[in-house]
Amino acid sequence: MKPYYLLPLLWLTACSPAEQPATEVKDAPIAVHAAEVIHQNFAQPVVITGSLSSDRETRLSFATGGVISRILVREGETIRKGQLLATLDLTPISSQTRQAEEAVNKAERDFQRVKALYEDSAATLEQYQNARTGLEVARQSLKQAGFQESFSQLRAPADGKVLFKLMNEGEVTGAGNPVLVVNATGQGQWMLKAGVSDKDWLRLKRGDLAQITLDAAPSQTLQATLTDLAEAANPMTGTFEIGLRLNQVPANTALASGLIAKANIQPSSAGKLLLVPVEALLEANENEARVFVLQKDGKSVKAVTATLAGLFQGYAGVIAGLQAGDRVITSGAHLLRDGAAVSLTPTNKP
């Protein structure tokens, strides 16, 4: 039996918590892969969206006024070079031609008569010269009448298609008023036109190559060359107009004016750009993304916001936030937080 004076001590011992030294629990390092940020020559592509058109879109009109007698084509119809497309009523024009022919015949008779008289000294030099001038004026009038008659027909200037029919048979048209709008659709005659910013304009040169995809057929890629580069900005849009000429169009590819297309232009002049693998990007928002950079000790990471220039074949171009030689986490980054401990596996270099 225990002495009674030990009971309070036993009771205090039972009721007091045991005093033990405090210990700090640390997170285990997270296994990650890292890749180095590289700085190399790189030509950032210029991406534009525009519409297709022919560089030979023509508004056809008659050289003289009159009543439209026939229009022989419909909108969307394929046409061949030299094909007759429309004619005027030739009745008044033919009448003018016949009048001009008769005027030439009379002027020739008058000239021959005055010439004979002049040779016999029965007519003056002035009379002879006036008769000769009258004959030349009549001949020019006949030539003009023939010109008007020949241009009372509209013929296709090249192989192509009829885009719009602006007038109908029986309507009266004036000289120079458009009647049909046609375009040429041969090889090398299709263009993609669009506007670019001043920064992109400075990076482009005539002869730069491009790849074009159509919204209507995104799986097909067409090759093009930059041929037109405006020397002044469009006052309405503030952009610089450029034109890409399609190099080759497969026979089974149907094109039409107004089709929407996207072009990826590769500038011939390159500049220095930081590149990181896209696997390193987290929480991307517009032109910014979060990445984890391996600290110099190789045992912890720091969260950094990088400003991006675009994505290029598995890499992201960076214009701010990183430096050449930085190592960014490419695998395991989704498990990290700022300052987290890491265990580095062999680096995957780009």
C-alpha positions in Angstrom: 0.0 0.0 0.0 1.4 3.4 -1.1 1.8 6.2 1.4 -1.0 8.7 1.4 1.3 11.6 0.9 2.2 10.3 -2.6 -1.3 10.4 -3.9 -1.5 14.2 -4.9 1.8 13.8 -6.8 0.5 10.9 -8.7 -2.7 12.8 -9.5 -0.8 15.8 -10.8 1.4 13.5 -12.9 -1.6 11.8 -14.4 -3.4 15.1 -15.2 -0.4 17.1 -16.6 0.5 16.7 -20.3 3.8 15.3 -21.1 6.3 17.9 -22.1 8.1 16.9 -25.4 10.4 18.9 -27.7 8.6 20.5 -30.7 9.5 19.1 -34.2 8.9 20.9 -37.6 7.4 18.7 -40.4 8.8 19.6 -43.8 7.3 18.7 -47.2 9.1 16.1 -49.2 10.8 17.4 -52.3 8.7 17.0 -55.5 10.4 15.3 -58.4 10.4 17.6 -61.5 12.0 18.0 -64.9 13.5 21.3 -66.1 14.5 22.8 -69.4 16.8 25.8 -70.1 15.5 29.0 -71.6 17.3 29.5 -74.9 18.1 32.7 -76.8 18.4 32.3 -80.5 17.7 33.8 -83.9 14.0 33.3 -84.6 11.7 34.9 -87.2 8.3 35.2 -85.5 5.6 34.4 -88.1 3.1 37.1 -89.0 -0.5 35.7 -88.9 -3.2 37.5 -90.8 -6.8 36.9 -91.9 -8.2 38.3 -95.1 -10.3 37.5 -98.2 -9.4 36.0 -101.5 -9.7 38.0 -104.7 -8.3 38.0 -108.2 -5.7 40.5 -109.1 -7.4 40.9 -112.4 -10.9 41.9 -111.4 -12.4 43.9 -114.3 -15.5 46.1 -114.7 -16.4 45.7 -118.4 -18.3 48.5 -120.2 -19.1 49.5 -123.7 -17.1 52.3 -125.4 -20.3 53.9 -126.7 -23.8 54.3 -125.3 -26.9 52.5 -126.5 -29.5 49.9 -125.8 -28.2 46.5 -124.5 -29.3 43.9 -127.0 -28.0 40.7 -125.4 -26.2 39.5 -122.3 -25.0 36.0 -122.9 -23.7 35.0 -119.5 -25.0 34.6 -115.9 -23.4 35.4 -112.6 -20.9 32.7 -111.5 -20.5 31.4 -115.0 -17.0 30.3 -116.2 -15.8 32.2 -119.2 -13.0 31.9 -121.7 -10.7 34.5 -123.1 -12.3 36.2 -126.1 -15.8 34.8 -125.4 -18.6 37.2 -126.4 -20.4 38.3 -123.3 -22.8 41.1 -124.3 -23.8 43.3 -127.3 -25.5 46.6 -127.9 -28.3 47.1 -130.4 -26.1 47.8 -133.5 -28.8 49.5 -135.6 -27.8 53.1 -134.9 -24.1 52.2 -134.7 -24.2 50.4 -138.1 -26.0 53.4 -139.5 -23.2 55.7 -138.4 -20.6 53.4 -139.9 -22.4 53.4 -143.3 -22.7 57.1 -143.2 -18.9 57.3 -142.5 -18.2 55.0 -145.4 -20.3 57.1 -147.8 -18.5 60.3 -146.5 -15.2 58.7 -147.4 -16.4 57.7 -150.9 -17.5 61.3 -151.6 -14.3 62.8 -150.1 -12.2 60.5 -152.4 -14.2 61.6 -155.5 -13.9 65.2 -154.5 -10.1 64.9 -154.0 -9.5 63.1 -157.3 -11.5 65.8 -159.2 -9.6 68.7 -157.4 -6.3 66.9 -157.9 -6.9 66.6 -161.7 -7.9 70.3 -161.9 -4.8 71.3 -159.9 -2.6 69.4 -162.2 -4.2 71.2 -165.1 -3.7 74.5 -163.2 -7.5 74.9 -163.1 -7.6 74.7 -159.2 -5.5 76.5 -156.7 -3.1 74.9 -154.2 -5.4 75.8 -151.3 -8.3 74.0 -153.0 -6.1 70.9 -153.5 -5.0 71.0 -149.8 -8.5 71.4 -148.6 -9.7 68.4 -150.6 -6.9 66.3 -149.3 -7.7 67.3 -145.7 -11.4 66.6 -146.2 -10.5 63.0 -147.3 -8.3 62.4 -144.3 -11.0 63.7 -141.9 -13.5 61.4 -143.5 -11.2 58.4 -143.2 -10.6 59.1 -139.5 -14.4 59.4 -139.0 -14.8 56.0 -140.6 -12.1 54.6 -138.4 -13.8 56.0 -135.3 -17.2 54.5 -136.3 -15.5 51.1 -136.8 -13.9 51.4 -133.4 -17.3 52.1 -131.8 -18.9 49.2 -133.6 -16.2 46.8 -132.5 -16.5 48.0 -128.9 -20.3 47.6 -129.0 -19.5 44.0 -128.0 -18.1 42.9 -124.6 -15.6 40.0 -124.8 -13.8 38.2 -121.9 -10.3 39.7 -121.4 -9.1 36.4 -119.9 -10.2 33.0 -118.6 -12.2 33.5 -115.4 -15.7 33.9 -114.0 -18.6 36.4 -114.0 -18.8 37.9 -110.6 -21.7 40.4 -111.0 -24.2 41.4 -113.7 -24.9 45.1 -113.2 -27.4 45.7 -116.1 -29.9 43.7 -118.0 -31.0 43.4 -121.6 -33.1 46.3 -122.9 -31.5 48.8 -120.5 -29.8 51.9 -121.9 -26.2 52.3 -121.0 -23.8 55.1 -121.4 -20.2 54.9 -122.6 -18.0 53.7 -119.7 -20.9 52.5 -117.5 -20.0 49.1 -116.0 -22.2 46.2 -117.3 -20.4 43.1 -116.0 -17.7 42.5 -113.4 -15.4 39.5 -114.2 -12.2 38.2 -112.8 -9.3 36.1 -114.0 -8.9 32.8 -112.2 -5.7 31.3 -113.8 -2.7 30.1 -111.9 -0.9 32.9 -110.1 -3.8 35.3 -110.3 -5.5 34.6 -106.9 -4.5 37.0 -104.1 -5.1 37.2 -100.4 -5.3 40.8 -99.2 -5.3 42.0 -95.6 -4.0 44.8 -93.4 -1.1 44.5 -90.9 0.1 46.6 -88.1 3.1 48.9 -88.4 5.3 46.6 -86.4 4.5 43.6 -88.6 4.9 45.8 -91.7 8.5 46.6 -90.7 9.3 42.9 -90.5 8.0 41.9 -93.9 9.6 42.0 -97.3 8.5 41.2 -100.8 9.3 37.6 -101.6 8.5 36.3 -98.1 6.8 32.9 -98.2 3.5 32.1 -96.6 1.1 29.2 -95.9 -2.6 29.8 -96.4 -5.6 27.9 -95.1 -9.2 28.5 -96.0 -11.9 28.6 -93.4 -14.0 26.5 -95.7 -11.3 23.9 -96.1 -9.0 24.1 -93.0 -7.2 20.8 -93.8 -5.8 22.1 -97.1 -2.7 24.3 -97.2 -1.8 26.5 -100.1 1.6 28.2 -100.7 1.8 31.9 -101.4 4.4 34.7 -101.9 4.2 38.3 -100.5 4.1 40.5 -103.6 2.3 43.7 -102.5 3.4 45.9 -99.6 1.7 49.2 -99.2 4.0 52.3 -98.7 1.3 54.1 -96.7 -1.2 53.3 -94.1 -4.9 53.1 -94.9 -6.4 56.3 -93.5 -9.6 54.5 -92.5 -8.1 51.5 -90.7 -4.6 52.6 -89.8 -3.2 49.4 -91.1 -0.9 48.7 -94.1 -2.4 46.7 -96.9 -0.4 43.7 -98.1 -1.1 41.1 -100.9 -0.1 37.5 -101.1 -0.1 35.8 -104.5 -1.0 32.1 -104.4 1.7 30.1 -106.2 0.0 27.0 -107.2 -3.7 26.0 -106.9 -4.5 22.3 -107.2 -7.0 21.5 -110.0 -9.5 20.1 -107.5 -9.4 23.2 -105.3 -12.5 25.5 -105.8 -11.8 29.2 -105.1 -14.0 32.2 -105.2 -13.7 35.9 -104.6 -14.6 36.7 -101.0 -13.5 33.4 -99.4 -12.0 34.0 -95.9 -8.5 32.7 -95.4 -5.7 32.8 -92.9 -2.0 33.2 -93.8 1.1 32.4 -91.8 3.9 34.5 -93.2 7.5 33.6 -92.4 9.6 36.8 -92.5 13.0 36.4 -94.1 14.7 38.6 -91.5 15.2 37.0 -88.1 15.8 38.5 -84.6 16.7 37.2 -81.2 14.0 35.7 -79.1 13.8 33.7 -75.9 12.2 30.3 -76.3 10.7 28.0 -73.6 8.9 24.7 -74.1 5.1 25.1 -73.9 5.0 22.4 -71.2 6.4 25.0 -68.8 3.4 27.3 -69.1 0.7 27.4 -66.4 -2.4 29.6 -66.0 -1.9 31.3 -69.4 -4.0 34.4 -69.8 -3.9 36.2 -73.2 -0.2 37.1 -73.6 0.9 36.1 -70.1 1.6 32.8 -68.4 2.9 31.6 -65.0 6.1 29.5 -64.9 8.2 28.0 -62.2 11.9 28.8 -62.3 14.5 26.6 -60.7 16.5 28.5 -58.1 20.3 28.5 -58.3 20.6 26.0 -55.5 18.6 23.5 -57.6 16.4 22.6 -54.7 13.5 25.1 -54.8 11.5 27.0 -57.3 10.2 30.5 -57.7 6.9 31.4 -59.5 7.3 34.0 -62.3 4.9 35.7 -64.7 6.2 35.6 -68.3 5.0 37.9 -71.1 4.6 35.9 -74.3 5.2 36.7 -78.0 3.4 33.7 -79.3 3.5 29.9 -79.7 5.9 28.4 -82.3 6.1 24.7 -83.0 6.1 23.5 -79.4 7.8 26.5 -78.0 6.7 29.8 -76.5 8.4 33.1 -77.4 9.1 35.2 -74.3 9.7 38.9 -74.3 9.7 39.6 -70.5 9.9 37.9 -67.2 12.7 35.3 -68.0 16.3 35.4 -69.0 18.5 33.3 -71.1 19.9 30.4 -69.0 17.0 30.3 -66.6 15.7 26.7 -66.0 12.0 26.3 -66.0 10.0 23.4 -64.7 8.4 21.4 -67.6 7.1 18.3 -65.7 5.5 18.3 -62.3 4.8 22.0 -62.3 1.1 21.6 -61.5 2.1 20.2 -58.1 4.2 23.2 -57.1 3.8 26.4 -55.2 6.1 29.4 -54.9 9.2 28.3 -52.9 8.4 24.6 -53.0 11.2 22.1 -52.5 12.0 20.0 -55.6 14.1 17.1 -56.6 15.6 17.7 -60.0 15.7 14.8 -62.5 18.0 15.1 -65.6 17.3 18.3 -67.5 15.5 18.1 -70.9 17.3 20.6 -73.1 15.4 22.0 -76.1 
